[in-house]
Amino acid sequence: MKGLLVRLYVLVSVLFFLGITVFFFVRLSQTRQENEARAGESFRELAESVAAAWQTTPLPEAGEVLADTLARDDMVQPLVVSVYSFDIGIDYLWAIDDRFINSQNGSRIHAATGPPVISSNEIVHRQFSRSFQLPGGDRRIVTAVYPVLDNRALFPTLRVTLILVLGFLSVTLLIVLVGVLREAGASRHPSGVRATAGAPQPPTPGVSQHQPNTPPVPSAVTEPTETGLAPESALLRRLTVELERAAFQEQDVSVAMFRFSSGSRGEEVYARNAQAILQFFSFEDLCFEYGGREIVVVFPGTTLADALGQLERFQRYYWEERHNWNAPDADLAIGVSARNGRLVEGARVTGECRTALKRAEKSAGRIMGFQPDPQRYRTELMNQSR
């Protein structure tokens, strides 16, 4: 469950930051378009003022008129303004500073030859040009550069983006704090956590109950039998301990029941099959004798899908070993079940394994998993308690 939540959070985080990135650049594009429209309107007014001044006033006075126009507060302030002719040269050149042209401290320049060289960035600046005709027939070109993406334009978008990121991080922190507090409460009152997870788990006869404020502790090590397997008498107790531990830690437990085509308990063939299981799975205290021909293996912290993967590999291993034993007909069937989020007792899990084992003996693959439905299980327990 925790792993699923972590993966879900990672997915949501990736999608959120991708969305924030898209939002940031879309807002910047919109802001640039809006500023460009305002700059275009301001340039239209500026170009009309320049044309009127140049057509009605001698050049020195026309420059003063343009300077007064640029000083107006109701216009978008340009960064560069120039009036020039390709034949005569520059009539007027003004820049807010020398980053844009080779001027002297941004002052006006007269009597220059050739068109002005203006340096601007196409991303954050917008350059406009327009020509007009003087009474004598000569033509002039007015050019202006406006800022369309400066600090003032960036600030609102950055502010909204920062608010969204801080909001997301605040929600994340809140969720983490709630999770920590719930885990702390669960460690003090695990019985309450179990009650919210579903129907109460009936106690297993003969099994001592653990203290509510401590996780289950496995019993003392049981002496193995002659085959190396743990005795059947220890199975239910150990399985109950593993199921309780898994419920406490919100993990899964899988159980597999093996039935071999030949060999009963006490026979040499049965011991050989037991050794094959012990050599492959290598945890003696979780491999148990069961019934007359069966062997049970417990897989702590393992989902049903993962357990089936291990059992398929064991099946191939067993088929290879049987040739070394000169027993090519030796075979096995395996039934598997799992806790799957339920508060379930060991006897029920082994019963589900037996059901799956019967079906496995009739299937081509010889391995069958019992997929329990937690909701259906809780409903059954609730009906039984009424």
Solvent accessible surface area in square Angstrom, and as a share of the most:
residue,aa,sasa,rsa
1,M,146,0.65
2,K,99,0.42
3,G,37,0.35
4,L,99,0.49
5,L,93,0.46
6,V,92,0.53
7,R,156,0.57
8,L,95,0.47
9,Y,93,0.35
10,V,80,0.46
11,L,99,0.49
12,V,69,0.39
13,S,17,0.11
14,V,75,0.43
15,L,105,0.52
16,F,48,0.20
17,F,88,0.37
18,L,105,0.52
19,G,38,0.36
20,I,16,0.08
21,T,67,0.39
22,V,93,0.53
23,F,54,0.23
24,F,39,0.16
25,F,125,0.52
26,V,71,0.41
27,R,75,0.27
28,L,21,0.10
29,S,53,0.34
30,Q,87,0.39
31,T,24,0.14
32,R,58,0.21
33,Q,117,0.52
34,E,99,0.44
35,N,23,0.12
36,E,45,0.20
37,A,70,0.55
38,R,134,0.49
39,A,0,0.00
40,G,23,0.22
41,E,84,0.38
42,S,7,0.04
43,F,12,0.05
44,R,103,0.37
45,E,63,0.28
46,L,0,0.00
47,A,2,0.02
48,E,81,0.36
49,S,36,0.23
50,V,1,0.00
51,A,17,0.13
52,A,54,0.42
53,A,7,0.05
54,W,19,0.07
55,Q,72,0.32
56,T,111,0.65
57,T,37,0.21
58,P,89,0.56
59,L,72,0.36
60,P,94,0.59
61,E,87,0.39
62,A,0,0.00
63,G,2,0.02
64,E,95,0.43
65,V,66,0.38
66,L,3,0.01
67,A,20,0.16
68,D,99,0.51
69,T,12,0.07
70,L,14,0.07
71,A,78,0.60
72,R,101,0.37
73,D,147,0.76
74,D,108,0.56
75,M,24,0.11
76,V,55,0.32
77,Q,76,0.34
78,P,2,0.01
79,L,19,0.09
80,V,0,0.00
81,V,0,0.00
82,S,0,0.00
83,V,0,0.00
84,Y,22,0.09
85,S,8,0.05
86,F,134,0.56
87,D,138,0.71
88,I,99,0.50
89,G,1,0.01
90,I,15,0.08
91,D,10,0.05
92,Y,0,0.00
93,L,9,0.04
94,W,48,0.17
95,A,1,0.01
96,I,83,0.42
97,D,43,0.22
98,D,86,0.44
99,R,167,0.61
100,F,10,0.04
101,I,8,0.04
102,N,154,0.79
103,S,16,0.10
104,Q,143,0.64
105,N,146,0.75
106,G,8,0.07
107,S,53,0.34
108,R,94,0.34
109,I,43,0.22
110,H,90,0.40
111,A,101,0.78
112,A,28,0.22
113,T,125,0.72
114,G,27,0.26
115,P,66,0.41
116,P,22,0.14
117,V,122,0.70
118,I,33,0.17
119,S,63,0.41
120,S,50,0.32
121,N,73,0.37
122,E,150,0.67
123,I,117,0.59
124,V,43,0.25
125,H,33,0.15
126,R,85,0.31
127,Q,82,0.36
128,F,31,0.13
129,S,68,0.44
130,R,110,0.40
131,S,53,0.34
132,F,19,0.08
133,Q,89,0.40
134,L,28,0.14
135,P,108,0.68
136,G,77,0.74
137,G,36,0.35
138,D,74,0.38
139,R,126,0.46
140,R,18,0.06
141,I,34,0.17
142,V,0,0.00
143,T,4,0.03
144,A,0,0.00
145,V,0,0.00
146,Y,0,0.00
147,P,26,0.16
148,V,1,0.00
149,L,24,0.12
150,D,45,0.23
151,N,126,0.65
152,R,192,0.70
153,A,11,0.08
154,L,50,0.25
155,F,122,0.51
156,P,48,0.30
157,T,1,0.01
158,L,88,0.44
159,R,120,0.44
160,V,45,0.26
161,T,18,0.10
162,L,104,0.52
163,I,105,0.53
164,L,74,0.37
165,V,31,0.18
166,L,96,0.48
167,G,34,0.33
168,F,30,0.13
169,L,87,0.43
170,S,65,0.42
171,V,84,0.48
172,T,24,0.14
173,L,108,0.54
174,L,108,0.54
175,I,110,0.56
176,V,80,0.46
177,L,92,0.46
178,V,71,0.41
179,G,29,0.28
180,V,83,0.48
181,L,124,0.62
182,R,176,0.64
183,E,94,0.42
184,A,36,0.28
185,G,21,0.20
186,A,26,0.20
187,S,53,0.34
188,R,147,0.54
189,H,118,0.53
190,P,12,0.08
191,S,74,0.48
192,G,38,0.36
193,V,63,0.36
194,R,71,0.26
195,A,68,0.53
196,T,115,0.67
197,A,46,0.36
198,G,21,0.20
199,A,8,0.06
200,P,102,0.64
201,Q,42,0.19
202,P,58,0.37
203,P,100,0.63
204,T,17,0.10
205,P,125,0.78
206,G,85,0.82
207,V,20,0.11
208,S,71,0.46
209,Q,110,0.49
210,H,60,0.27
211,Q,124,0.55
212,P,78,0.49
213,N,96,0.49
214,T,62,0.36
215,P,60,0.38
216,P,10,0.06
217,V,100,0.57
218,P,55,0.35
219,S,42,0.27
220,A,91,0.71
221,V,134,0.77
222,T,59,0.34
223,E,140,0.63
224,P,67,0.42
225,T,41,0.24
226,E,182,0.82
227,T,16,0.09
228,G,16,0.16
229,L,0,0.00
230,A,6,0.04
231,P,29,0.18
232,E,63,0.28
233,S,104,0.67
234,A,18,0.14
235,L,3,0.01
236,L,76,0.38
237,R,91,0.33
238,R,45,0.16
239,L,0,0.00
240,T,2,0.01
241,V,2,0.01
242,E,5,0.02
243,L,3,0.02
244,E,14,0.06
245,R,51,0.19
246,A,3,0.03
247,A,19,0.14
248,F,65,0.27
249,Q,78,0.35
250,E,82,0.37
251,Q,89,0.39
252,D,24,0.12
253,V,3,0.01
254,S,0,0.00
255,V,0,0.00
256,A,0,0.00
257,M,1,0.00
258,F,0,0.00
259,R,52,0.19
260,F,2,0.01
261,S,59,0.38
262,S,54,0.35
263,G,11,0.11
264,S,42,0.27
265,R,94,0.34
266,G,77,0.74
267,E,92,0.41
268,E,151,0.68
269,V,45,0.26
270,Y,1,0.00
271,A,35,0.27
272,R,70,0.25
273,N,1,0.01
274,A,0,0.00
275,Q,75,0.33
276,A,3,0.02
277,I,0,0.00
278,L,18,0.09
279,Q,122,0.54
280,F,67,0.28
281,F,9,0.04
282,S,91,0.59
283,F,60,0.25
284,E,96,0.43
285,D,65,0.34
286,L,15,0.07
287,C,0,0.00
288,F,3,0.01
289,E,10,0.05
290,Y,34,0.13
291,G,32,0.31
292,G,43,0.41
293,R,94,0.34
294,E,19,0.08
295,I,0,0.00
296,V,0,0.00
297,V,0,0.00
298,V,0,0.00
299,F,5,0.02
300,P,55,0.35
301,G,50,0.48
302,T,16,0.09
303,T,63,0.37
304,L,18,0.09
305,A,76,0.59
306,D,82,0.43
307,A,0,0.00
308,L,47,0.23
309,G,23,0.23
310,Q,50,0.22
311,L,0,0.00
312,E,85,0.38
313,R,122,0.44
314,F,0,0.00
315,Q,15,0.07
316,R,128,0.47
317,Y,51,0.19
318,Y,2,0.01
319,W,85,0.30
320,E,117,0.52
321,E,39,0.18
322,R,44,0.16
323,H,119,0.53
324,N,116,0.60
325,W,55,0.19
326,N,134,0.69
327,A,23,0.18
328,P,75,0.47
329,D,129,0.67
330,A,8,0.06
331,D,34,0.18
332,L,0,0.00
333,A,1,0.01
334,I,0,0.00
335,G,0,0.00
336,V,0,0.00
337,S,0,0.00
338,A,1,0.00
339,R,16,0.06
340,N,42,0.22
341,G,37,0.35
342,R,3,0.01
343,L,16,0.08
344,V,1,0.01
345,E,37,0.17
346,G,0,0.00
347,A,51,0.39
348,R,78,0.29
349,V,1,0.01
350,T,5,0.03
351,G,19,0.19
352,E,12,0.05
353,C,0,0.00
354,R,97,0.36
355,T,54,0.32
356,A,2,0.01
357,L,0,0.00
358,K,124,0.53
359,R,147,0.54
360,A,0,0.00
361,E,62,0.28
362,K,181,0.77
363,S,30,0.19
364,A,109,0.84
365,G,47,0.45
366,R,59,0.21
367,I,29,0.15
368,M,64,0.29
369,G,26,0.25
370,F,58,0.24
371,Q,123,0.55
372,P,7,0.04
373,D,77,0.40
374,P,34,0.22
375,Q,113,0.50
376,R,163,0.60
377,Y,6,0.02
378,R,58,0.21
379,T,59,0.34
380,E,53,0.24
381,L,21,0.11
382,M,96,0.43
383,N,83,0.43
384,Q,130,0.58
385,S,89,0.57
386,R,216,0.79
